[in-house]
Amino acid sequence: MRAVRSSPRLITLLDLLTELQQTGSPSEQALVAMALDRILTGRVVLCGIYSLGDHCAESCGDSEDAQDQVPIVKH
């Protein structure tokens, strides 16, 4: 039985895709589908050096559009 995580794991997109690719030889479409499944179900949260939240705040200012964006968490 697998342990259930109480909080999602932070991971970069590159690391997530690398891990998933090591599980077999899935097609590119299958690889993207598996990554999206883990992201959308909350099992992982993408993170990295670049934050979309910072970029959006800079380009959108303090508009409601900037506040509606979901940022990627920085390490």
Backbone bond lengths (Angstrom), bond angles and torsions (degrees), N, CA, C in turn:
res aa  C-N    CA-C-N  psi(-1)  N-CA   C-N-CA  omega(-1)  CA-C   N-CA-C  phi
1 M - - - 1.448 - - 1.531 109.09 -
2 R 1.335 116.39 133.11 1.462 121.10 179.96 1.514 110.24 -81.99
3 A 1.325 115.03 143.20 1.462 119.91 176.07 1.522 109.00 -72.55
4 V 1.307 116.20 140.48 1.460 121.07 178.83 1.518 108.31 -91.17
5 R 1.317 116.13 127.02 1.461 120.82 179.11 1.517 109.34 -79.53
6 S 1.337 115.30 138.07 1.458 118.84 178.45 1.522 111.17 -83.81
7 S 1.320 116.77 -23.35 1.460 119.61 177.93 1.523 108.89 -134.48
8 P 1.328 116.46 151.55 1.471 119.00 -178.45 1.521 111.67 -68.09
9 R 1.300 115.05 153.44 1.464 121.94 179.20 1.523 108.99 -86.81
10 L 1.334 117.40 133.30 1.462 121.98 175.48 1.522 108.35 -80.93
11 I 1.333 116.43 132.82 1.461 120.64 -177.99 1.524 108.88 -155.08
12 T 1.316 116.29 148.29 1.463 119.30 174.67 1.523 108.51 -79.45
13 L 1.301 116.46 157.07 1.460 120.54 179.14 1.525 110.47 -60.69
14 L 1.316 116.96 -41.54 1.466 120.30 179.91 1.524 110.90 -61.06
15 D 1.341 117.49 -45.33 1.461 120.45 179.32 1.528 111.59 -64.47
16 L 1.330 116.71 -40.36 1.463 120.50 178.85 1.525 110.68 -61.77
17 L 1.328 116.85 -48.27 1.465 120.20 -179.91 1.523 111.50 -63.99
18 T 1.337 116.99 -37.57 1.464 121.01 178.34 1.523 110.64 -63.83
19 E 1.343 116.70 -45.53 1.468 120.52 177.96 1.524 111.37 -59.89
20 L 1.317 115.96 -45.70 1.458 119.82 -177.97 1.523 111.52 -66.28
21 Q 1.314 117.00 -36.25 1.461 120.97 -179.62 1.526 110.68 -66.85
22 Q 1.331 116.87 -30.60 1.464 120.86 -179.34 1.525 112.60 -72.79
23 T 1.335 117.48 -12.92 1.464 120.46 179.20 1.522 111.95 -77.64
24 G 1.301 117.13 -6.72 1.461 121.74 -179.72 1.510 108.84 164.60
25 S 1.305 116.68 -155.73 1.456 121.33 177.94 1.520 109.78 -121.04
26 P 1.337 116.50 64.05 1.466 118.22 -178.64 1.526 111.35 -71.32
27 S 1.309 114.95 156.34 1.461 119.43 175.04 1.526 108.45 -67.27
28 E 1.316 116.68 167.03 1.464 120.43 178.33 1.522 110.53 -59.58
29 Q 1.322 116.63 -40.81 1.464 120.62 180.00 1.527 110.95 -64.18
30 A 1.321 117.00 -42.21 1.462 120.89 179.37 1.525 110.81 -66.39
31 L 1.316 116.57 -38.41 1.462 121.68 178.65 1.526 110.70 -62.39
32 V 1.318 116.59 -46.46 1.468 121.16 178.34 1.525 110.33 -64.56
33 A 1.327 117.09 -40.57 1.467 120.69 179.14 1.527 111.18 -62.90
34 M 1.329 117.10 -41.90 1.467 120.25 178.79 1.524 110.91 -65.55
35 A 1.336 116.95 -40.93 1.461 120.48 178.77 1.522 110.42 -63.91
36 L 1.325 117.03 -45.95 1.464 120.62 179.03 1.523 111.50 -61.83
37 D 1.319 117.22 -38.56 1.461 120.52 178.24 1.526 110.53 -59.29
38 R 1.313 117.06 -45.40 1.466 120.42 -179.40 1.526 111.82 -67.39
39 I 1.324 116.54 -36.04 1.466 120.68 179.65 1.525 110.46 -71.52
40 L 1.326 116.66 -49.83 1.465 120.84 -175.04 1.525 113.30 -70.45
41 T 1.326 117.48 -25.71 1.464 119.99 177.44 1.521 112.04 -86.78
42 G 1.327 116.57 -2.21 1.460 120.18 175.81 1.511 114.97 81.97
43 R 1.327 117.53 11.39 1.467 119.31 178.90 1.520 111.97 -74.06
44 V 1.339 116.67 -28.71 1.464 121.08 176.82 1.523 109.09 -134.27
45 V 1.320 114.91 154.88 1.464 122.03 173.22 1.517 106.17 -123.60
46 L 1.319 115.81 125.97 1.459 119.09 179.65 1.517 109.80 -70.43
47 C 1.305 115.40 140.44 1.453 120.65 177.15 1.527 107.63 -143.35
48 G 1.293 115.52 168.83 1.449 120.29 179.28 1.503 110.83 174.10
49 I 1.306 115.76 -173.22 1.454 121.33 -178.53 1.519 110.66 -72.43
50 Y 1.319 116.47 -36.10 1.464 121.74 -175.39 1.516 109.92 -96.47
51 S 1.299 117.29 127.94 1.457 121.28 -179.26 1.515 110.15 -106.26
52 L 1.322 117.18 124.26 1.458 120.74 176.75 1.516 110.99 -63.57
53 G 1.318 117.38 -31.07 1.456 121.06 179.21 1.515 111.22 -62.37
54 D 1.332 117.56 -43.51 1.463 121.20 178.39 1.515 110.45 -64.74
55 H 1.328 116.84 -43.58 1.463 120.96 -179.30 1.520 110.42 -62.85
56 C 1.313 116.50 -44.13 1.462 120.55 -177.79 1.522 110.40 -66.59
57 A 1.324 117.06 -41.10 1.462 120.22 179.95 1.522 110.24 -62.62
58 E 1.344 116.65 -37.35 1.464 120.11 179.35 1.521 110.98 -69.67
59 S 1.330 117.21 -42.29 1.459 119.80 -174.88 1.523 112.98 -84.36
60 C 1.334 117.47 -27.04 1.460 120.69 -176.52 1.525 112.53 -102.97
61 G 1.310 117.25 -9.00 1.455 119.74 -175.37 1.512 109.97 70.58
62 D 1.317 116.96 -144.92 1.461 121.28 -179.26 1.517 111.56 -98.96
63 S 1.306 117.51 25.62 1.461 120.99 -177.75 1.523 110.89 -67.84
64 E 1.315 115.93 164.38 1.458 120.37 177.43 1.523 111.13 -63.05
65 D 1.350 117.15 -30.15 1.463 120.12 178.11 1.518 110.87 -59.42
66 A 1.337 116.67 -40.73 1.460 120.57 -179.37 1.522 110.49 -66.47
67 Q 1.321 117.39 -35.58 1.459 120.83 -178.22 1.519 111.62 -75.31
68 D 1.332 117.71 -23.01 1.459 121.10 -179.23 1.527 112.64 -80.56
69 Q 1.322 118.14 -14.55 1.451 121.39 -177.85 1.523 110.27 -73.95
70 V 1.323 116.65 144.57 1.459 121.76 176.12 1.515 106.98 -97.11
71 P 1.342 118.01 113.38 1.463 119.75 -176.74 1.520 112.16 -75.78
72 I 1.315 115.27 155.23 1.451 121.61 170.61 1.520 106.00 -88.67
73 V 1.311 117.56 132.62 1.458 122.65 -175.20 1.516 109.87 -72.87
74 K 1.345 116.37 136.13 1.461 121.01 176.47 1.516 109.73 -83.08
75 H 1.336 116.38 150.76 1.469 121.53 171.79 1.496 107.94 -78.74
